[in-house]
Amino acid sequence: MVSAVARACPALGDYALQPPGSFAGLMGLYGHNWRQLLVLAPGLAELSGVLVAEVPGLPPLYLRVRERTPYTTRLLLTHLFPEADGWRADPALPVRVYHDARLAEVEPPGRTARNPRWALEQRWRLNHFLDRWLAYSIASGYRFAAGAAVEAAAAERLEAALA
């Protein structure tokens, strides 16, 4: 049976057809996150360094490439907000992109739950948040352009906020 979500939004693909909270559904969610990242950052496989996407009236969205291997890219997505003593990065989501498998997942913080069911639920929560945040960012008009260099001051603000 096709869910109401899948009928209403066919772009969600397979993940909307899987039972919520299932491993198969999680893999579909990873695939959907990858597809959304390609909309947000069309040249994702070639990006490097720190990039910023700006939309008038909204906080800048930063993407920092943390590590790149032939098949995997580790990146960090965040907004920066001014505070009295500097900048605050929130949320600061570490994302691992598997280019060959066409998947993107939030890297779980530190230790994951020992109970497999809790670990699955934790991954669902984190990746569902990424899914919604990516959808919001795309709908708001954020885009990262390949080859767009970020000025040194913006990169320094990001590094200071993450320290």
Sequence and secondary structure as in RCSB ss.txt:
>XXXX:A:sequence
MVSAVARACPALGDYALQPPGSFAGLMGLYGHNWRQLLVLAPGLAELSGVLVAEVPGLPPLYLRVRERTPYTTRL
LLTHLFPEADGWRADPALPVRVYHDARLAEVEPPGRTARNPRWALEQRWRLNHFLDRWLAYSIASGYRFAAGAAV
EAAAAERLEAALA
>XXXX:A:secstr
   HHHHH GGGGGGGGS TT HHHHHHHHHHHHHHHHHHSTTGGG  SEEEE  TTS  EEEEEEEE SSEEEE
EEEEEEEETTEEEEEEEEEEEEETTTTEEEE   SS  SSHHHHHHHHHHHHHHHHHHHHHHHHHT    TT   
 HHHHHHHHHHH 
